[in-house]
């Protein structure tokens, strides 16, 4: 199909976000976890002093409630502008069935709520004739939208999940074809037909981009995607999809693409304590490794089993130093080093307040790049949220339909 001009509204929105992200790169690219001092702190000493004086509890409150009234005024203005650019309405609810009885029995509660919310916003102008659940897992989403009698195809590469999906579909008396398929393989194109309506809830990076490109090339009239994990890409740099994004001066590394994912649903108290201890100990070890190596730079460390946090802090540091080939560690003031790690954690969390203002603008920039690519291929695209962020921060939904 020949290229079609995107809508002026989508282009204008993309342009505003593009200019905002470009203008403030110095604020959102540096990562407080890896830098003892951020470059922007010299330009904004009032922000730096205010944020570094906050406690760990203050950082938690800011993450949940936003900046308090005593925040530096120009920081508050930046937060307001970021929120304005990120605003996106909730998509209208569609008139859908609630699925088969007992369909939710085998699905974790939060996941089932996300599936229901996604399915409840699939308001296409014409009823889909054949659903295609992309990266389907056990096919829970596909069964919900296909009930009671719309044909369904589920594509999944994990054979065990395919077998379990088949069992569940038979038990619920839902006619579904569960196919083992690597969606990145060349033959995946043969799985899509013009009459299919592909849907993907939280398909990562290259997986949902692959679906878009195949749906366009195969002439699918409808599709719905809630993207996730934009950083799950094959290359080190983001490859823009639309003409507008290719013209932009903004370049994104895989690390940059991880910024939208740094927002998480509020965890339980035990999980928060474990997360905080892990980060504080890593930050304490970071101070130690800088001294041991004589190099004032961050040293990446691997993900560690939770059992490591049951060790004494001194043993944790010695074992991690050994893992990173730093040799034997002499006796240290371990209490002071651990305290310094906790102090750094409070500072890091509060300094991340600035970077976090750009999470949603960057995510929306990426979503609009996808929308523009689809519009260039002749689709009419609607964007919006399908659930509150408390259910999942990855709550953006793209609905595309060809006339």
Backbone torsions as a table, in degrees:
resi	resn	phi	psi	omega
1	UNK	NA	140.5	179.1
2	UNK	-66.9	154.3	179.4
3	UNK	-65.7	142.6	179.6
4	UNK	-119.3	144.8	179.0
5	UNK	-69.6	131.0	177.6
6	UNK	-67.0	162.8	179.0
7	UNK	-66.6	147.2	-178.8
8	UNK	-64.7	-33.0	179.8
9	UNK	-64.3	-44.5	179.8
10	UNK	-65.9	-43.0	179.8
11	UNK	-63.5	-41.7	-178.9
12	UNK	-65.5	-42.7	179.6
13	UNK	-63.8	-42.9	178.4
14	UNK	-61.8	-43.2	-179.1
15	UNK	-61.4	-40.1	178.5
16	UNK	-64.0	-45.9	179.3
17	UNK	-64.9	-40.3	-179.8
18	UNK	-60.6	-45.6	-180.0
19	UNK	-65.2	-39.8	-179.4
20	UNK	-64.5	-46.3	-178.9
21	UNK	-67.7	-39.6	178.5
22	UNK	-64.6	-42.4	-175.7
23	UNK	-67.1	-26.6	-173.2
24	UNK	-117.0	26.6	-178.8
25	UNK	-56.0	-35.6	-177.4
26	UNK	-64.8	-17.6	-178.6
27	UNK	-91.7	-33.7	-173.1
28	UNK	-105.8	-13.9	179.1
29	UNK	-76.8	-46.2	-178.4
30	UNK	-66.4	143.0	-178.0
31	UNK	-107.4	117.9	-178.7
32	UNK	-57.2	-29.2	-177.5
33	UNK	-65.9	-28.7	-175.2
34	UNK	-103.5	-8.1	-176.2
35	UNK	-117.1	129.4	174.6
36	UNK	-69.4	-32.2	177.4
37	UNK	-140.9	130.0	-177.1
38	UNK	-87.4	144.2	-178.6
39	UNK	-56.5	-36.6	-175.3
40	UNK	-71.4	-14.4	-177.6
41	UNK	-64.4	-29.3	177.4
42	UNK	-69.4	-32.1	-179.8
43	UNK	-83.7	-22.1	-177.9
44	UNK	-131.3	67.0	-177.2
45	UNK	-62.1	-29.1	179.0
46	UNK	-68.5	-40.8	175.5
47	UNK	-61.5	-47.6	-176.1
48	UNK	-58.9	-48.9	-177.7
49	UNK	-64.2	-43.2	-178.2
50	UNK	-65.7	-44.5	-177.5
51	UNK	-71.0	-40.6	-178.5
52	UNK	-69.2	-18.1	178.3
53	UNK	-86.9	-7.3	-178.8
54	UNK	-78.8	156.2	177.3
55	UNK	-90.8	173.5	175.8
56	UNK	-63.9	-39.0	176.5
57	UNK	-64.1	-37.6	176.5
58	UNK	-59.1	-44.0	-179.3
59	UNK	-61.4	-39.4	179.3
60	UNK	-64.1	-42.4	179.8
61	UNK	-66.0	-41.9	179.0
62	UNK	-62.2	-40.9	179.7
63	UNK	-62.1	-33.7	-176.6
64	UNK	-89.7	-36.0	-170.0
65	UNK	-115.4	-9.7	-176.8
66	UNK	91.7	-179.8	-176.7
67	UNK	-67.3	138.9	176.2
68	UNK	-76.3	173.6	-173.9
69	UNK	-68.3	-21.9	-178.2
70	UNK	-90.1	9.4	177.9
71	UNK	-66.6	150.7	176.8
72	UNK	-53.1	132.5	-173.7
73	UNK	-56.6	-42.0	-178.0
74	UNK	-70.9	-25.1	173.4
75	UNK	-71.0	-41.0	177.7
76	UNK	-64.1	-37.4	178.1
77	UNK	-64.8	-39.7	177.4
78	UNK	-63.5	-41.5	178.8
79	UNK	-62.5	-40.0	178.9
80	UNK	-64.1	-43.2	-179.9
81	UNK	-65.0	-42.0	178.6
82	UNK	-61.5	-40.6	179.6
83	UNK	-67.0	-39.1	178.8
84	UNK	-61.7	-45.1	-178.1
85	UNK	-69.5	-23.4	-174.9
86	UNK	-93.6	-5.5	-173.0
87	UNK	-64.4	132.0	179.0
88	UNK	-144.9	131.7	-176.4
89	UNK	-75.8	159.1	173.5
90	UNK	-74.0	135.4	176.8
91	UNK	-68.3	145.2	-179.9
92	UNK	-65.4	148.7	178.6
93	UNK	-70.4	144.1	177.1
94	UNK	-99.3	160.3	178.8
95	UNK	-88.9	91.9	-176.1
96	UNK	-121.2	157.9	173.1
97	UNK	-73.1	163.4	-177.9
98	UNK	-94.6	9.9	177.5
99	UNK	89.1	177.9	-178.6
100	UNK	-76.2	149.9	174.3
101	UNK	-57.3	145.7	177.5
102	UNK	67.3	10.0	-176.3
103	UNK	-67.9	-25.2	-176.3
104	UNK	-87.8	-3.9	-172.2
105	UNK	-57.9	-38.5	-173.7
106	UNK	-95.1	11.6	-175.2
107	UNK	-116.5	132.7	174.3
108	UNK	-55.3	146.1	-171.7
109	UNK	-54.1	-51.5	-178.0
110	UNK	-64.3	-39.6	178.9
111	UNK	-63.8	-39.8	179.4
112	UNK	-64.8	-39.3	177.6
113	UNK	-62.5	-40.2	177.8
114	UNK	-64.2	-43.2	179.2
115	UNK	-61.9	-45.2	179.2
116	UNK	-62.2	-42.5	-178.9
117	UNK	-64.6	-44.4	178.4
118	UNK	-60.7	-49.8	-178.6
119	UNK	-61.9	-31.1	-177.8
120	UNK	-76.5	-2.4	-179.5
121	UNK	-116.0	11.0	-176.6
122	UNK	-86.4	68.8	-176.0
123	UNK	-91.0	79.6	176.5
124	UNK	-84.6	156.0	-178.5
125	UNK	-69.7	-27.7	176.1
126	UNK	-123.5	142.4	178.8
127	UNK	-61.8	130.7	177.4
128	UNK	-58.1	143.4	-178.4
129	UNK	-95.6	-23.3	-178.8
130	UNK	-158.1	114.5	-179.8
131	UNK	-82.7	145.9	174.4
132	UNK	-129.5	110.5	-178.5
133	UNK	-88.7	111.5	-173.5
134	UNK	-89.3	130.8	-174.5
135	UNK	52.6	58.3	-163.1
136	UNK	-77.5	-17.2	-171.7
137	UNK	62.0	-125.6	178.0
138	UNK	-86.3	-2.2	175.9
139	UNK	85.4	22.0	-177.9
140	UNK	-60.6	-45.7	179.9
141	UNK	-63.7	-47.2	-179.0
142	UNK	-58.2	-43.6	-180.0
143	UNK	-63.6	-37.6	-179.4
144	UNK	-63.5	-47.3	-176.5
145	UNK	-75.3	-27.8	-176.9
146	UNK	-81.6	-19.9	-177.8
147	UNK	-62.1	135.3	6.2
148	UNK	-96.0	-21.3	-169.4
149	UNK	-145.1	18.4	175.9
150	UNK	-82.0	134.1	178.6
151	UNK	-56.5	147.4	-175.5
152	UNK	-141.3	133.7	170.4
153	UNK	-120.8	131.3	178.8
154	UNK	-115.5	124.7	178.3
155	UNK	-107.3	127.4	-177.9
156	UNK	-155.0	137.2	-176.6
157	UNK	-84.9	-23.1	-176.9
158	UNK	-82.4	113.8	-175.0
159	UNK	-60.3	-37.0	-179.7
160	UNK	-64.7	-39.5	178.3
161	UNK	-69.4	-36.3	176.8
162	UNK	-61.2	-46.6	-179.4
163	UNK	-63.5	-42.4	178.8
164	UNK	-66.7	-38.0	177.0
165	UNK	-62.1	-42.5	177.6
166	UNK	-60.5	-42.0	-179.9
167	UNK	-63.1	-44.7	-179.9
168	UNK	-65.5	-40.5	179.7
169	UNK	-64.3	-41.7	177.7
170	UNK	-63.5	-43.2	-178.4
171	UNK	-62.4	-35.9	-179.0
172	UNK	-91.0	2.3	178.2
173	UNK	58.4	42.9	177.2
174	UNK	-110.3	124.5	-177.9
175	UNK	-76.8	100.9	-178.5
176	UNK	-133.2	142.6	174.6
177	UNK	-101.4	111.9	178.5
178	UNK	-98.9	118.9	-174.7
179	UNK	-121.0	132.3	173.5
180	UNK	-78.0	121.5	-173.8
181	UNK	-154.4	129.1	168.1
182	UNK	-81.4	108.9	-173.4
183	UNK	-70.4	-14.2	177.0
184	UNK	-87.9	-8.8	-179.6
185	UNK	-72.7	156.2	-177.1
186	UNK	-60.3	-36.4	-176.0
187	UNK	-77.2	-0.3	177.9
188	UNK	-63.0	-26.8	-179.8
189	UNK	-59.2	-31.5	-177.8
190	UNK	-71.9	-11.0	-179.1
191	UNK	-82.4	-15.8	-177.7
192	UNK	-104.5	138.6	177.4
193	UNK	-128.4	157.3	-178.3
194	UNK	-54.2	-32.3	-178.4
195	UNK	-81.4	-1.9	179.9
196	UNK	-81.8	145.7	169.6
197	UNK	-112.9	96.7	-179.5
198	UNK	-74.4	141.8	176.4
199	UNK	-133.6	143.6	-179.9
200	UNK	-144.8	114.0	176.6
201	UNK	-101.0	111.0	177.7
202	UNK	61.4	44.3	169.5
203	UNK	-80.1	131.8	-172.2
204	UNK	-79.2	147.2	167.6
205	UNK	25.9	-111.7	-176.8
206	UNK	-58.5	-25.7	-176.3
207	UNK	-67.8	-43.9	-179.7
208	UNK	-78.5	-28.2	174.9
209	UNK	-66.4	-40.4	176.5
210	UNK	-59.2	-42.8	178.0
211	UNK	-60.5	-45.1	179.0
212	UNK	-57.3	-50.3	-175.6
213	UNK	-64.1	-40.2	179.1
214	UNK	-69.9	-40.1	179.1
215	UNK	-61.7	-40.2	178.7
216	UNK	-67.0	-45.5	-175.9
217	UNK	-70.6	-28.8	-178.1
218	UNK	-91.9	-3.0	174.8
219	UNK	80.0	23.6	176.1
220	UNK	-62.7	132.6	-174.8
221	UNK	-81.8	-23.6	-176.7
222	UNK	-137.8	148.6	169.3
223	UNK	-159.7	156.7	180.0
224	UNK	-139.8	128.3	-176.0
225	UNK	-135.3	130.0	166.5
226	UNK	-111.0	98.4	-173.5
227	UNK	-67.7	160.9	176.7
228	UNK	-153.5	158.7	171.4
229	UNK	46.7	63.0	-178.8
230	UNK	-60.8	-20.1	-177.8
231	UNK	-83.7	-3.3	177.7
232	UNK	-83.5	75.8	-178.1
233	UNK	-126.5	160.3	-177.1
234	UNK	-74.7	-40.7	-177.1
235	UNK	-88.3	177.6	178.8
236	UNK	-86.7	-18.1	-177.4
237	UNK	-122.9	149.0	177.8
238	UNK	-71.4	134.0	176.7
239	UNK	-101.3	106.7	-178.6
240	UNK	-56.7	147.8	-175.7
241	UNK	-99.1	-39.8	-174.4
242	UNK	-96.4	164.3	177.3
243	UNK	-62.7	-39.8	-179.2
244	UNK	-63.8	-42.4	-179.9
245	UNK	-69.2	-32.8	178.1
246	UNK	-69.9	-26.8	177.9
247	UNK	-80.1	-18.3	-175.4
248	UNK	-68.4	149.3	175.5
249	UNK	-82.8	-4.2	-178.5
250	UNK	-78.0	123.4	174.9
251	UNK	-116.0	141.5	-173.5
252	UNK	-126.4	129.3	173.9
253	UNK	-85.9	170.8	176.4
254	UNK	-61.9	-36.7	176.9
255	UNK	-62.9	-41.4	177.8
256	UNK	-59.5	-39.5	-177.4
257	UNK	-67.1	-16.4	177.9
258	UNK	-80.8	-11.0	-177.0
259	UNK	-57.5	-47.9	180.0
260	UNK	-60.6	-23.4	-175.3
261	UNK	-83.9	-4.7	-177.0
262	UNK	-75.6	-8.5	176.4
263	UNK	-88.8	128.7	-178.6
264	UNK	-126.8	155.9	173.9
265	UNK	-66.7	143.1	-178.2
266	UNK	-52.4	126.9	-177.9
267	UNK	-90.5	166.3	174.9
268	UNK	-70.2	165.7	-175.2
269	UNK	-59.7	-43.3	-178.7
270	UNK	-64.8	-43.2	180.0
271	UNK	-64.9	-38.0	178.3
272	UNK	-64.8	-42.7	179.7
273	UNK	-61.7	-43.9	-179.9
274	UNK	-65.9	-41.7	178.1
275	UNK	-62.1	-44.9	-178.8
276	UNK	-64.7	-42.9	179.3
277	UNK	-62.1	-43.7	-179.9
278	UNK	-59.5	-44.5	-178.5
279	UNK	-70.3	-41.3	-180.0
280	UNK	-63.4	-41.6	179.2
281	UNK	-68.4	-37.1	176.2
282	UNK	-63.3	-40.8	-179.6
283	UNK	-69.7	-34.7	174.3
284	UNK	-65.4	-43.2	176.8
285	UNK	-63.3	-34.4	179.6
286	UNK	-61.0	-41.1	176.9
287	UNK	-63.4	-39.4	179.6
288	UNK	-66.3	-45.9	-176.3
289	UNK	-66.3	-30.0	176.6
290	UNK	-62.8	-40.2	178.9
291	UNK	-70.4	-44.0	-177.1
292	UNK	-63.1	-39.8	-177.3
293	UNK	-86.1	-19.0	-173.8
294	UNK	68.0	24.2	180.0
295	UNK	-127.2	120.4	-176.5
296	UNK	-86.6	67.3	177.3
297	UNK	-148.6	156.6	-177.6
298	UNK	-68.6	142.1	177.1
299	UNK	-116.9	110.5	-179.3
300	UNK	-58.4	140.7	177.1
301	UNK	-125.0	151.2	-176.6
302	UNK	-75.8	164.1	171.3
303	UNK	-63.3	138.5	-175.3
304	UNK	-118.1	145.8	176.0
305	UNK	-60.5	150.6	-178.9
306	UNK	-61.1	-22.5	178.9
307	UNK	-60.1	-26.2	178.9
308	UNK	-60.8	-29.5	-177.4
309	UNK	-77.0	-7.1	176.7
310	UNK	-91.0	-6.4	175.9
311	UNK	-77.2	158.7	166.6
312	UNK	-61.2	149.3	-176.9
313	UNK	-57.6	-39.1	-180.0
314	UNK	-61.1	-43.2	179.8
315	UNK	-67.6	-38.4	176.4
316	UNK	-55.3	-48.6	-178.1
317	UNK	-66.7	-42.3	179.9
318	UNK	-63.7	-43.0	-179.1
319	UNK	-67.3	-37.4	179.2
320	UNK	-70.8	-36.8	175.6
321	UNK	-62.3	-40.4	177.4
322	UNK	-64.8	-41.5	179.4
323	UNK	-61.2	-33.3	-179.6
324	UNK	-95.5	12.8	175.9
325	UNK	58.6	43.0	179.3
326	UNK	-97.9	3.1	177.3
327	UNK	83.0	-172.8	179.7
328	UNK	-73.6	142.6	-178.0
329	UNK	-104.3	124.6	177.4
330	UNK	-67.9	169.0	178.5
331	UNK	-61.7	137.1	-178.9
332	UNK	-126.1	169.3	169.0
333	UNK	-82.9	84.5	-170.4
334	UNK	-64.5	-36.3	179.3
335	UNK	-63.1	-43.8	179.5
336	UNK	-65.5	-38.0	-179.1
337	UNK	-68.0	-41.1	178.0
338	UNK	-66.2	-41.8	177.2
339	UNK	-59.5	-39.7	179.4
340	UNK	-64.5	-35.3	176.6
341	UNK	-63.7	-42.9	178.6
342	UNK	-67.1	-37.8	176.9
343	UNK	-63.6	-43.2	178.2
344	UNK	-62.9	-36.5	179.2
345	UNK	-60.6	-45.1	178.1
346	UNK	-60.6	-42.7	179.9
347	UNK	-66.7	-44.1	-180.0
348	UNK	-59.9	-48.6	-178.1
349	UNK	-60.0	-40.4	-179.4
350	UNK	-74.0	-39.7	176.9
351	UNK	-64.5	-30.6	177.2
352	UNK	-64.3	-15.8	176.5
353	UNK	-53.5	-40.9	-179.1
354	UNK	-67.1	-50.5	-179.1
355	UNK	-61.2	-37.3	-176.5
356	UNK	-67.7	-19.0	176.3
357	UNK	-61.7	-20.5	-174.8
358	UNK	-102.2	3.1	179.8
359	UNK	-60.8	-53.6	-176.1
360	UNK	-71.4	-40.9	175.4
361	UNK	-56.8	-41.3	179.1
362	UNK	-68.2	-40.8	178.7
363	UNK	-62.8	-40.5	-179.9
364	UNK	-70.2	-35.5	174.3
365	UNK	-57.2	-45.6	179.9
366	UNK	-66.2	-39.8	178.9
367	UNK	-66.5	-40.4	178.8
368	UNK	-67.8	-31.8	173.8
369	UNK	-59.6	-41.3	177.6
370	UNK	-67.7	-42.0	179.4
371	UNK	-62.8	-43.9	179.6
372	UNK	-63.5	-39.3	177.6
373	UNK	-60.8	-41.3	179.3
374	UNK	-69.9	-39.0	177.9
375	UNK	-64.1	-37.9	177.1
376	UNK	-62.0	-24.2	179.7
377	UNK	-95.5	9.5	173.4
378	UNK	98.0	7.5	179.4
379	UNK	-88.4	149.8	166.1
380	UNK	-94.2	127.2	-170.8
381	UNK	-118.6	137.3	171.6
382	UNK	-121.9	137.6	179.5
383	UNK	-121.8	145.5	176.6
384	UNK	179.5	-177.1	176.7
385	UNK	-96.0	152.5	178.5
386	UNK	-114.8	-5.2	177.8
387	UNK	-163.7	165.3	176.5
388	UNK	-70.6	153.9	-179.0
389	UNK	-64.3	-19.8	177.6
390	UNK	-66.4	-24.7	177.2
391	UNK	-82.3	-43.9	170.3
392	UNK	-161.0	130.2	175.4
393	UNK	-63.1	-24.8	177.2
394	UNK	-85.2	68.9	-171.8
395	UNK	-110.6	19.3	179.2
396	UNK	-91.3	135.2	-176.8
397	UNK	-126.5	134.8	178.2
398	UNK	-112.5	118.2	175.3
399	UNK	-109.9	126.9	-178.3
400	UNK	-127.4	139.9	-177.6
401	UNK	-149.4	133.1	175.5
402	UNK	-90.2	140.5	177.8
403	UNK	-60.4	NA	NA
